[in-house]
Structures are given as C-alpha cells and as structure tokens.
Amino acid sequence: MKKILALVCSVLLISVLAACSGNDSASGNSGDEESGSNGESKVIKAGIGLNQDHPQYKGLLKFKEIVEEKTDGAITVDTYHSGQLGDDRSMMEALQLGTQEVVIPSTAPVANFVKEFSVFDIPFLFPNEEVADKVLAGETAQGLLTKLEDQNLVGLAYWENGFRDLTNSKRAVASMEDMEGLKIRTMENDLHLDAFKKLGANPTPMAFTELFTALQQGTVDGQENPYATIYLQKFYEVQNHVSNTHHIYSPFVFMMSKSFYDGLTEEQQTIVREAAVEAGEHERKLNREANAKYLEDLQEEGMTYTEITPEARQEMVDAVQPVIDEYKSKIGEDTVDAIYKEIEEAK
C-alpha cells in the first residue's frame, strides 16, 4: 500500500511540474503574439444593424484586418452584424457604458445624442455623392465628430449609407400626391417624421430590427433606405414598388467608446483612427458599386421602379422647406449655414 501511495504521489508531482512548465511557455507565447506595447491584449466588440452581405459589414471586416495586422494582434476585433448586439441607439448606449467598443450608426440616431448631427437629415441637402464626400471631409463635419466626446463617444470617421429611397406595398409613387396616407417606417428622428408628414405620408418610427416583420404583417406600408439595404434585407419579398426619391443622403458615423479609446496607447489610437478612415474608403467604394447593381436586382425580383421627375422632386423640396426653416434653430443656425456654404463651394 505504501508503495502504491508513493507511486501515485510521484505521478502527481511530475504532472504538476509539467503543467507549470507548459503554462510558463504559453504565457511567453501570449506575451509575444497577443500583447501590445503595454503588455495588455485588448478586444474590440464591433456591432452593426445591417447583415453580413452589406458593404458596411465588409468595411468592418476591413477595419478588423487593418487593426489586427498593424497592432500585431495586440488588439483583436470581434464583429457582429444583423443587430446581434441591439439596435443603433442601444449599441451607442453600450459604448457610453463601456460594454461595447464600436458601432457605426446612421446620423439620424446620433442626433439624439448630439443635436447638430441632424443637419445631415435635412431633406434634399446633398445633390450628389461627390459633393457629400467633400463636405464630410470638411471643417464643419469633422468638427461635429469632436462633439461626441462629451457623450463618452469618439467619432473616428464618416462612412456611407447612401441616398435613401422609398418603397411600399400599395402603389407606385411618382409624386407627393402618391404618398398621401402611406404608413412609412422612419428612424426615430423628429426631423424625418415632420418632413414625411409634410410630404403627405403617415410616418411611423420603429427599430430597424423590427422592420421586415412590420412590412410583412402590414403594420406599415413602406420604408425608406438605400438600394443596397432594400435588397440585402430582402424587402422585395414584402414590397412591390420602389421610387428614387433620393430624399436624404445618409452618412454612417464610425464611433468608439471613449473609455476604451482613452485606454489605448497613442500608437494604438493612431492605428484605429487611420484604420477607420481607410476601411471607410473601402466601404464607400463597395457601397456605390452595390447600389447601382441592386436597383437592377430589385426590378428582377419583381419590384416596379418609378422615376421621380425633376419637377416632382422640386415640389417635394418646396413642401419640406418650412420644416427646414423650423429645425434650423434647433439644429444650430451656425452649423446649418456652414454646411450649406460648404455645399455651394463643393459644387
């Protein structure tokens, strides 16, 4: 019995020594391969509302690739699509709390945190994408990103959602008259709501994650989003008509939790900032290619496409002008005037 007990003790001792040796080796590898210059590995949890086929998610994968490569694995990026972490607003709140690190919402929900971002929700603001690019790279738009810091958020770059267009299940929309009474889902943004009321529609705000079911069940008649979103979310399965209203050009805002950003080294801060810009350029290119293609795909799926004439669009512009005048002071007259000035210069 004593011999057996001695043998068991010997085996246990050898196992413990081997385990200790193995752990030392693993720790050494972890330090070389995963830790940053401060010896601490960091994880970025990044979420979006759109699905894995959307250019926004492909841009997020590009951000992940750049960050992980340039930090030698000291920072890893875990990506989540399709609202797996919540809607845009709840994910922004998670950033404020420090329980999530990155989200890329449209400017409409961002305006609930910094009111000046509502300037990008002014209907018919940008005439084309090229002008939007110049203005978003300009002094006023870049200055708005810095205002996010007061909300415990860091704005790193603008990405692109694109021009928003109207779909519905009731009828072709070629004019304001055709919009009369349509229940249209909008984002939770007062400027959007009031603008659609002026256009004759019945706007209904709801979370994007609830939209497909609401369209399917007839809770709302239609919605407004860029072609890529309309196609990739398969709205053509529950919508019959699409019109190129181009009523709003919608940027995305790439933002990070300030508490997380402040915990990075200066070198890491530079890397994530530059990565957000570079990945945004990649996303913008993919998005524009996709939107051109997806309009054709939507028609192939059976949707009826209606072109808005310049005269009909001007009627819409005139109809929403009182809303713009009303919201100018709410947004901030200096911000609105500065953006309009930069638009004229960009033209």
ZAKOL-537295 format. One record per residue: x, y, z of N, C-alpha, C in turn; residue in three letters. Coordinates in pm, whole numbers, padded with zeros to 5 digits, always signed. Example, Ala and Ser with C-alpha at 12.3 -4.5 7.8 and 13.67 -1.06 7.14 Angstrom:
<rs>
+01319-00569+00780+01230-00450+00780+01320-00330+00780ALA/+01285-00225+00708+01367-00106+00714+01290+00003+00787SER/
</rs>
This chain:
<rs>
+00083-00121+00000+00000+00000+00000+00086+00126+00000MET/+00193+00123+00081+00283+00239+00086+00350+00262-00049LYS/+00385+00148-00117+00449+00161-00249+00353+00224-00350LYS/+00227+00179-00343+00126+00235-00436+00107+00384-00411ILE/+00098+00422-00280+00080+00564-00245+00198+00647-00291LEU/+00318+00594-00276+00438+00666-00320+00438+00684-00470ALA/+00392+00581-00542+00387+00588-00688+00288+00693-00734LEU/+00170+00695-00670+00069+00795-00705+00121+00936-00682VAL/+00187+00958-00569+00243+01091-00537+00345+01133-00640CYS/+00427+01038-00682+00531+01069-00781+00470+01112-00913SER/+00364+01040-00956+00296+01074-01082+00234+01213-01073VAL/+00168+01242-00959+00106+01374-00941+00209+01485-00943LEU/+00324+01461-00880+00430+01562-00876+00483+01591-01015LEU/+00504+01486-01093+00553+01503-01230+00451+01581-01313ILE/+00320+01549-01296+00215+01618-01372+00210+01766-01340SER/+00224+01799-01209+00222+01940-01168+00339+02016-01226VAL/+00457+01956-01220+00577+02020-01276+00563+02042-01426LEU/+00509+01941-01493+00492+01954-01638+00392+02065-01671ALA/+00282+02071-01593+00181+02175-01616+00237+02314-01595ALA/+00315+02329-01488+00377+02459-01459+00470+02499-01573CYS/+00547+02404-01622+00640+02432-01732+00563+02473-01856SER/+00451+02399-01883+00370+02432-02000+00308+02570-01989GLY/+00259+02606-01871+00199+02738-01853+00299+02849-01873ASN/+00419+02832-01827+00522+02933-01847+00546+02954-01995ASP/+00549+02846-02071+00573+02855-02214+00458+02926-02284SER/+00334+02890-02246+00217+02951-02309+00212+03100-02279ALA/+00245+03137-02156+00243+03279-02120+00344+03355-02203SER/+00457+03294-02225+00559+03361-02306+00512+03382-02447GLY/+00444+03284-02507+00392+03298-02642+00283+03404-02647ASN/+00197+03404-02544+00090+03503-02540+00148+03643-02536SER/+00253+03660-02459+00314+03792-02448+00373+03838-02579GLY/+00433+03744-02655+00495+03781-02781+00393+03805-02890ASP/+00285+03724-02892+00196+03726-03005+00072+03813-02986GLU/+00026+03832-02862-00102+03897-02843-00094+04030-02770GLU/+00008+04052-02693+00012+04174-02613+00064+04291-02694SER/+00017+04411-02658+00068+04531-02720+00191+04580-02646GLY/+00228+04704-02677+00349+04760-02616+00334+04775-02465SER/+00209+04779-02417+00188+04792-02272+00165+04656-02207ASN/+00185+04548-02285+00174+04413-02232+00032+04367-02209GLY/-00068+04439-02263-00207+04404-02238-00279+04383-02370GLU/-00345+04268-02383-00424+04238-02502-00561+04302-02490SER/-00613+04360-02600-00742+04429-02597-00833+04373-02704LYS/-00963+04374-02675-01063+04323-02769-01164+04433-02800VAL/-01188+04456-02928-01291+04550-02974-01413+04470-03016ILE/-01524+04493-02948-01651+04432-02986-01724+04534-03073LYS/-01740+04502-03203-01795+04597-03300-01925+04543-03359ALA/-02032+04622-03349-02162+04576-03398-02228+04673-03494GLY/-02306+04618-03588-02387+04699-03680-02526+04636-03690ILE/-02621+04712-03745-02756+04661-03760-02780+04585-03889GLY/-02701+04613-03992-02721+04550-04123-02658+04412-04127LEU/-02691+04335-04233-02647+04196-04234-02506+04179-04291ASN/-02460+04053-04294-02321+04023-04327-02288+04045-04475GLN/-02388+04064-04561-02362+04086-04704-02353+04233-04740ASP/-02389+04319-04647-02390+04464-04675-02248+04519-04680HIS/-02222+04617-04768-02089+04679-04774-02040+04731-04639PRO/-02133+04771-04550-02093+04820-04419-02021+04710-04340GLN/-02072+04589-04348-02007+04479-04275-01874+04443-04339TYR/-01868+04449-04470-01741+04422-04539-01637+04528-04503LYS/-01684+04651-04485-01594+04756-04438-01546+04729-04298GLY/-01635+04676-04214-01597+04644-04077-01492+04533-04074LEU/-01505+04436-04164-01404+04330-04174-01270+04387-04219LEU/-01274+04490-04304-01151+04557-04346-01086+04627-04228LYS/-01167+04692-04145-01116+04757-04024-01049+04653-03935PHE/-01113+04540-03917-01057+04431-03835-00922+04387-03889LYS/-00915+04367-04019-00790+04322-04083-00676+04421-04059GLU/-00706+04549-04078-00602+04652-04064-00554+04662-03919ILE/-00648+04667-03825-00614+04684-03685-00533+04566-03633VAL/-00579+04447-03661-00510+04329-03610-00371+04313-03670GLU/-00358+04349-03797-00226+04340-03862-00130+04445-03807GLU/-00176+04568-03795-00086+04677-03756-00053+04677-03607LYS/-00136+04610-03527-00105+04601-03383-00041+04467-03349THR/-00012+04387-03451+00048+04254-03428-00034+04171-03331ASP/-00165+04183-03339-00253+04105-03254-00274+04159-03114GLY/-00214+04274-03084-00236+04332-02951-00380+04378-02935ALA/-00446+04410-03048-00588+04442-03047-00657+04347-03145ILE/-00758+04278-03098-00839+04195-03186-00978+04256-03198THR/-01044+04231-03311-01175+04289-03338-01276+04176-03360VAL/-01376+04168-03273-01486+04074-03288-01603+04147-03353ASP/-01653+04096-03467-01756+04167-03543-01892+04099-03529THR/-01997+04183-03521-02134+04135-03505-02224+04212-03602TYR/-02305+04140-03678-02394+04203-03777-02540+04175-03741HIS/-02630+04228-03822-02774+04198-03812-02835+04231-03676SER/-02782+04333-03610-02839+04374-03481-02820+04273-03370GLY/-02716+04189-03381-02692+04088-03279-02666+04150-03142GLN/-02614+04273-03141-02586+04340-03014-02691+04446-02980LEU/-02797+04455-03064-02901+04554-03039-02916+04651-03155GLY/-03008+04747-03142-03023+04849-03247-02917+04957-03226ASP/-02913+05053-03321-02808+05156-03318-02806+05232-03186ASP/-02923+05271-03139-02926+05351-03016-02876+05272-02896ARG/-02923+05148-02882-02881+05068-02767-02731+05038-02774SER/-02678+05022-02896-02534+04998-02908-02454+05124-02874MET/-02505+05241-02911-02439+05365-02871-02437+05379-02720MET/-02547+05344-02656-02553+05350-02510-02456+05250-02447GLU/-02437+05136-02514-02340+05037-02465-02198+05093-02474ALA/-02171+05172-02579-02041+05237-02590-02020+05334-02474LEU/-02124+05409-02441-02114+05504-02331-02085+05433-02199GLN/-02143+05315-02183-02124+05239-02059-01993+05161-02058LEU/-01930+05150-02175-01805+05076-02184-01822+04926-02197GLY/-01944+04881-02233-01968+04737-02251-01958+04694-02397THR/-01938+04788-02485-01914+04763-02628-01817+04869-02676GLN/-01740+04840-02780-01634+04933-02820-01660+05009-02949GLU/-01730+04950-03046-01750+05016-03176-01893+04993-03226VAL/-01951+05098-03284-02076+05088-03358-02070+05190-03471VAL/-02147+05166-03580-02140+05256-03697-02283+05292-03738ILE/-02351+05378-03663-02490+05412-03692-02502+05519-03799PRO/-02623+05532-03854-02654+05647-03939-02660+05771-03850SER/-02657+05887-03913-02654+06012-03836-02787+06039-03764THR/-02897+05982-03814-03028+06011-03752-03032+05974-03605ALA/-02998+05851-03564-02997+05822-03420-02887+05895-03344PRO/-02778+05929-03414-02669+06004-03349-02719+06141-03302VAL/-02814+06197-03377-02867+06329-03343-02939+06329-03209ALA/-02980+06213-03160-03040+06205-03026-02938+06230-02917ASN/-02809+06221-02952-02700+06241-02856-02632+06376-02878PHE/-02615+06415-03004-02557+06545-03040-02648+06605-03147VAL/-02726+06706-03110-02833+06756-03196-02784+06809-03330LYS/-02661+06859-03335-02610+06917-03460-02599+06815-03573GLU/-02593+06686-03540-02587+06584-03645-02715+06578-03727PHE/-02822+06642-03679-02947+06648-03755-02930+06725-03885SER/-02823+06801-03898-02802+06876-04022-02797+06781-04142VAL/-02748+06659-04121-02737+06563-04231-02871+06496-04262PHE/-02971+06524-04180-03104+06469-04204-03196+06572-04268ASP/-03142+06687-04305-03221+06785-04380-03253+06725-04516ILE/-03380+06719-04552-03418+06659-04681-03357+06733-04800PRO/-03313+06655-04897-03261+06707-05024-03142+06800-05004PHE/-03060+06770-04903-02945+06854-04870-02833+06842-04974LEU/-02792+06718-05003-02680+06696-05094-02731+06663-05235PHE/-02674+06728-05337-02717+06699-05475-02660+06569-05530PRO/-02544+06527-05481-02481+06405-05531-02376+06357-05431ASN/-02320+06240-05458-02224+06178-05367-02091+06253-05362GLU/-02050+06310-05475-01921+06380-05480-01921+06502-05389GLU/-02032+06575-05390-02045+06691-05301-02047+06644-05155VAL/-02117+06536-05128-02123+06482-04992-01983+06446-04942ALA/-01903+06383-05028-01766+06346-04990-01686+06468-04945ASP/-01693+06574-05022-01615+06694-04991-01662+06759-04861LYS/-01792+06765-04842-01846+06830-04723-01816+06748-04597VAL/-01826+06616-04606-01799+06532-04489-01652+06534-04450LEU/-01567+06566-04545-01424+06579-04515-01388+06720-04471ALA/-01487+06808-04472-01463+06949-04442-01462+06983-04294GLY/-01437+07108-04267-01418+07156-04129-01541+07136-04041GLU/-01658+07168-04093-01779+07160-04009-01814+07016-03971THR/-01814+06927-04070-01849+06787-04044-01748+06721-03951ALA/-01620+06750-03974-01517+06692-03889-01527+06748-03747GLN/-01568+06874-03737-01586+06935-03605-01699+06870-03527GLY/-01802+06823-03597-01912+06756-03529-01867+06626-03464LEU/-01771+06558-03526-01721+06433-03467-01662+06457-03328LEU/-01597+06572-03310-01535+06601-03181-01639+06625-03071THR/-01761+06665-03110-01867+06690-03011-01913+06562-02943LYS/-01885+06448-03005-01926+06321-02947-01852+06289-02817LEU/-01737+06350-02797-01657+06321-02678-01731+06358-02550GLU/-01815+06459-02556-01893+06498-02438-01995+06390-02400ASP/-02021+06299-02494-02115+06189-02469-02043+06057-02442GLN/-01914+06067-02410-01830+05950-02385-01818+05862-02510ASN/-01815+05929-02626-01801+05862-02755-01690+05932-02833LEU/-01623+05858-02921-01520+05916-03006-01557+05890-03152VAL/-01580+05998-03229-01610+05984-03371-01480+05974-03450GLY/-01461+05862-03519-01335+05840-03591-01343+05869-03739LEU/-01460+05851-03800-01471+05870-03946-01616+05867-03990ALA/-01640+05919-04111-01770+05902-04176-01761+05790-04278TYR/-01860+05702-04275-01876+05602-04379-02004+05638-04457TRP/-02049+05548-04544-02164+05584-04628-02277+05482-04619GLU/-02397+05533-04588-02518+05455-04605-02572+05482-04745ASN/-02579+05610-04782-02616+05646-04918-02749+05718-04926GLY/-02791+05746-05049-02918+05813-05070-03033+05719-05035PHE/-03125+05769-04958-03240+05691-04914-03354+05704-05015ARG/-03415+05591-05049-03524+05588-05147-03644+05516-05088ASP/-03760+05540-05146-03886+05496-05088-03936+05367-05152LEU/-03982+05273-05068-04052+05154-05117-04186+05145-05045THR/-04282+05074-05108-04410+05049-05041-04482+04934-05109ASN/-04586+04885-05045-04660+04770-05097-04793+04810-05160SER/-04823+04940-05164-04955+04985-05206-04961+05029-05353LYS/-04872+05124-05389-04883+05183-05522-04751+05248-05563ARG/-04738+05271-05694-04621+05342-05746-04626+05487-05696ALA/-04510+05538-05654-04501+05676-05606-04417+05756-05703VAL/-04484+05847-05773-04415+05935-05867-04423+06081-05825ALA/-04506+06109-05724-04528+06247-05681-04572+06250-05535SER/-04583+06370-05481-04633+06386-05345-04774+06332-05330MET/-04854+06351-05434-04992+06303-05430-04998+06152-05405GLU/-04901+06079-05462-04899+05933-05445-04858+05891-05304ASP/-04793+05981-05230-04750+05949-05093-04863+05963-04992MET/-04969+06029-05031-05076+06065-04938-05127+05943-04861GLU/-05111+05949-04726-05166+05848-04638-05084+05721-04622GLY/-04974+05706-04695-04892+05586-04682-04827+05580-04544LEU/-04837+05466-04478-04769+05447-04349-04625+05407-04378LYS/-04532+05498-04351-04392+05476-04384-04309+05466-04257ILE/-04234+05356-04245-04143+05343-04130-04026+05440-04149ARG/-03996+05515-04045-03878+05601-04045-03794+05569-03921THR/-03675+05624-03919-03594+05614-03798-03653+05705-03690MET/-03607+05687-03568-03657+05767-03456-03590+05903-03458GLU/-03637+05989-03548-03577+06120-03570-03689+06218-03602ASN/-03702+06321-03520-03815+06414-03535-03813+06486-03670ASP/-03696+06519-03721-03687+06588-03849-03740+06499-03961LEU/-03704+06371-03959-03757+06277-04058-03910+06269-04048HIS/-03959+06257-03926-04103+06243-03905-04180+06364-03959LEU/-04133+06482-03926-04203+06604-03968-04192+06624-04119ASP/-04079+06587-04178-04063+06602-04322-04161+06510-04397ALA/-04174+06385-04352-04265+06293-04419-04411+06334-04401PHE/-04443+06397-04289-04579+06449-04271-04608+06557-04374LYS/-04510+06644-04399-04527+06750-04499-04542+06692-04639LYS/-04482+06575-04661-04493+06510-04792-04624+06432-04807LEU/-04705+06431-04700-04836+06368-04707-04842+06228-04653GLY/-04728+06173-04611-04725+06036-04561-04759+06032-04412ALA/-04776+05911-04361-04801+05887-04220-04677+05816-04163ASN/-04576+05890-04118-04451+05828-04074-04467+05755-03941PRO/-04401+05639-03931-04408+05556-03811-04268+05512-03770THR/-04214+05569-03662-04078+05531-03622-04075+05394-03557PRO/-03972+05316-03588-03951+05187-03522-03808+05142-03545MET/-03762+05048-03462-03627+04996-03475-03613+04919-03605ALA/-03496+04927-03665-03471+04860-03792-03489+04709-03780PHE/-03453+04654-03665-03462+04509-03645-03606+04459-03648THR/-03703+04550-03632-03844+04512-03633-03909+04533-03769GLU/-03835+04593-03865-03896+04644-03987-03952+04535-04078LEU/-03876+04430-04105-03923+04329-04200-04057+04271-04156PHE/-04067+04236-04029-04191+04179-03977-04306+04279-03988THR/-04278+04406-03962-04381+04509-03971-04431+04524-04115ALA/-04341+04515-04212-04380+04521-04353-04460+04396-04391LEU/-04415+04284-04343-04479+04156-04373-04621+04150-04319GLN/-04641+04203-04199-04771+04198-04134-04862+04316-04170GLN/-04808+04413-04246-04887+04528-04286-04900+04634-04179GLY/-04816+04625-04077-04815+04729-03973-04779+04863-04035THR/-04687+04861-04130-04654+04979-04210-04661+04939-04358VAL/-04685+05040-04444-04695+05014-04588-04560+05014-04657ASP/-04466+05093-04602-04340+05109-04672-04229+05154-04580GLY/-04114+05180-04641-03996+05221-04567-03904+05298-04662GLN/-03797+05353-04607-03703+05429-04691-03560+05395-04649GLU/-03483+05349-04747-03344+05309-04727-03272+05308-04861ASN/-03141+05304-04861-03067+05289-04986-03093+05152-05051PRO/-03068+05143-05182-03098+05021-05256-03028+04898-05198TYR/-02904+04915-05154-02829+04801-05100-02901+04741-04980ALA/-02949+04827-04892-03020+04780-04774-03152+04715-04813THR/-03224+04776-04906-03353+04723-04950-03336+04582-05006ILE/-03232+04563-05087-03211+04432-05148-03159+04329-05048TYR/-03056+04365-04975-02991+04268-04887-03080+04228-04769LEU/-03173+04315-04730-03268+04278-04624-03391+04207-04683GLN/-03390+04187-04815-03497+04115-04886-03634+04182-04869LYS/-03632+04314-04865-03759+04385-04855-03845+04364-04979PHE/-03783+04324-05091-03858+04298-05214-03957+04184-05195TYR/-03939+04103-05092-04033+03995-05064-04165+04048-05008GLU/-04162+04169-04951-04282+04224-04887-04314+04365-04937VAL/-04248+04408-05043-04270+04541-05102-04280+04527-05254GLN/-04369+04607-05314-04392+04596-05458-04334+04710-05539ASN/-04314+04825-05476-04277+04945-05552-04154+05012-05491HIS/-04069+05068-05577-03953+05145-05534-03942+05271-05620VAL/-03916+05384-05555-03903+05513-05624-03773+05580-05584SER/-03707+05644-05679-03578+05709-05650-03600+05849-05593ASN/-03663+05855-05477-03688+05985-05414-03558+06056-05376THR/-03455+05979-05340-03325+06039-05302-03345+06154-05204HIS/-03435+06134-05109-03477+06244-05023-03373+06281-04917HIS/-03287+06185-04880-03182+06213-04782-03057+06134-04818ILE/-02941+06201-04813-02814+06130-04820-02772+06100-04677TYR/-02755+05973-04647-02732+05931-04509-02589+05881-04488SER/-02508+05954-04411-02375+05904-04375-02385+05808-04255PRO/-02287+05720-04243-02266+05643-04120-02159+05715-04038PHE/-02164+05702-03908-02061+05758-03821-01989+05643-03750VAL/-01861+05627-03779-01782+05523-03713-01739+05577-03578PHE/-01789+05516-03471-01759+05568-03338-01710+05459-03244MET/-01634+05503-03145-01573+05413-03048-01602+05463-02907MET/-01609+05371-02814-01625+05407-02673-01505+05492-02628SER/-01533+05608-02569-01425+05696-02526-01341+05632-02416LYS/-01405+05561-02326-01329+05498-02218-01232+05394-02273SER/-01274+05322-02378-01184+05225-02441-01072+05297-02517PHE/-01110+05399-02594-01013+05474-02675-00907+05537-02586TYR/-00948+05595-02474-00854+05659-02383-00758+05559-02320ASP/-00798+05432-02317-00712+05328-02261-00609+05273-02357GLY/-00615+05318-02482-00517+05275-02583-00390+05359-02574LEU/-00280+05305-02621-00158+05385-02632-00176+05484-02746THR/-00093+05586-02753-00102+05684-02862-00087+05616-02997GLU/+00004+05520-03005+00024+05447-03131-00101+05369-03169GLU/-00163+05305-03072-00285+05229-03099-00401+05320-03139GLN/-00409+05438-03077-00512+05534-03114-00496+05576-03260GLN/-00374+05601-03300-00346+05638-03439-00386+05525-03533THR/-00355+05403-03496-00386+05287-03580-00537+05273-03599ILE/-00616+05279-03489-00760+05259-03504-00824+05376-03579VAL/-00772+05496-03559-00827+05613-03630-00800+05602-03780ARG/-00676+05570-03817-00641+05556-03958-00712+05437-04021GLU/-00729+05331-03943-00799+05212-03994-00945+05243-04023ALA/-01009+05323-03937-01149+05361-03958-01165+05441-04087ALA/-01070+05530-04114-01074+05611-04236-01050+05524-04360VAL/-00946+05441-04356-00913+05356-04470-01025+05255-04499GLU/-01077+05193-04396-01186+05098-04414-01311+05168-04465ALA/-01330+05295-04425-01443+05373-04474-01434+05400-04622GLY/-01315+05427-04671-01296+05447-04815-01330+05320-04892GLU/-01290+05207-04835-01320+05077-04895-01471+05052-04895HIS/-01535+05080-04782-01680+05061-04770-01756+05150-04867GLU/-01713+05275-04882-01779+05370-04971-01776+05322-05116ARG/-01661+05271-05158-01646+05219-05295-01738+05100-05317LYS/-01738+05007-05222-01824+04889-05234-01972+04929-05235LEU/-02006+05026-05153-02146+05068-05140-02199+05127-05269ASN/-02118+05207-05336-02164+05271-05460-02176+05170-05572ARG/-02085+05076-05576-02096+04969-05675-02221+04885-05648GLU/-02247+04858-05521-02360+04774-05483-02494+04841-05513ALA/-02506+04970-05483-02634+05038-05502-02674+05041-05649ASN/-02576+05060-05738-02607+05060-05881-02657+04923-05925ALA/-02594+04819-05874-02632+04682-05911-02764+04640-05849LYS/-02786+04678-05724-02904+04629-05653-03034+04690-05703TYR/-03030+04807-05764-03152+04860-05824-03198+04768-05937LEU/-03104+04721-06016-03139+04626-06123-03192+04495-06062GLU/-03127+04450-05956-03169+04325-05892-03309+04336-05833ASP/-03342+04452-05778-03475+04470-05721-03583+04457-05827LEU/-03555+04511-05945-03651+04501-06054-03662+04357-06105GLN/-03549+04287-06105-03551+04147-06145-03631+04062-06046GLU/-03634+04106-05921-03711+04035-05819-03859+04069-05825GLU/-03896+04159-05917-04038+04188-05938-04087+04323-05890GLY/-03998+04406-05834-04041+04538-05789-04057+04632-05907MET/-04159+04717-05900-04182+04818-06002-04103+04943-05967THR/-04021+04990-06061-03937+05109-06036-04003+05231-06098TYR/-04011+05338-06018-04070+05463-06064-03969+05576-06052THR/-03946+05646-06161-03852+05758-06165-03923+05886-06120GLU/-03860+05958-06029-03914+06087-05985-03861+06195-06079ILE/-03949+06269-06142-03905+06374-06235-03848+06493-06157THR/-03767+06576-06223-03715+06696-06155-03827+06785-06102PRO/-03937+06793-06178-04049+06878-06136-04115+06822-06010GLU/-04132+06689-06005-04195+06627-05888-04104+06639-05766ALA/-03973+06625-05788-03880+06638-05676-03880+06781-05623ARG/-03886+06879-05712-03887+07019-05668-04011+07048-05586GLN/-04123+06985-05620-04245+07001-05541-04224+06948-05399GLU/-04150+06838-05388-04118+06782-05257-04025+06875-05180MET/-03926+06929-05249-03831+07021-05186-03907+07141-05129VAL/-03998+07196-05208-04075+07313-05164-04164+07278-05044ASP/-04217+07158-05044-04310+07118-04937-04239+07106-04802ALA/-04115+07061-04802-04043+07040-04675-03965+07163-04630VAL/-03964+07269-04709-03887+07388-04672-03930+07447-04538GLN/-04060+07452-04506-04100+07502-04373-04041+07419-04259PRO/-04027+07288-04279-03967+07202-04177-03820+07238-04158VAL/-03752+07262-04270-03610+07301-04263-03595+07433-04189ILE/-03682+07528-04221-03677+07659-04154-03702+07644-04003ASP/-03795+07555-03968-03828+07535-03827-03711+07471-03751GLU/-03646+07374-03814-03542+07299-03744-03406+07367-03746TYR/-03392+07469-03826-03262+07535-03836-03213+07583-03700LYS/-03300+07643-03623-03260+07693-03491-03238+07579-03393SER/-03315+07470-03408-03300+07355-03320-03166+07285-03344LYS/-03128+07276-03469-03001+07212-03504-02884+07301-03465ILE/-02901+07431-03490-02794+07529-03469-02773+07604-03599GLY/-02811+07731-03601-02805+07808-03726-02663+07813-03783GLU/-02564+07826-03696-02426+07832-03744-02387+07703-03817ASP/-02427+07591-03763-02395+07462-03825-02464+07448-03960THR/-02592+07479-03965-02668+07467-04090-02611+07560-04196VAL/-02586+07685-04159-02532+07781-04256-02395+07737-04307ASP/-02311+07685-04216-02177+07642-04256-02183+07524-04353ALA/-02273+07429-04328-02286+07314-04418-02336+07359-04555ILE/-02437+07444-04558-02488+07493-04687-02379+07570-04764TYR/-02298+07646-04694-02189+07719-04758-02088+07623-04819LYS/-02054+07518-04743-01956+07421-04793-02014+07342-04911GLU/-02144+07320-04912-02208+07252-05026-02194+07336-05151ILE/-02221+07465-05138-02208+07555-05254-02064+07559-05305GLU/-01969+07561-05212-01829+07562-05252-01791+07430-05319GLU/-01844+07320-05269-01813+07189-05326-01871+07171-05466ALA/-01984+07235-05491-02044+07225-05624-01954+07284-05731LYS/
</rs>
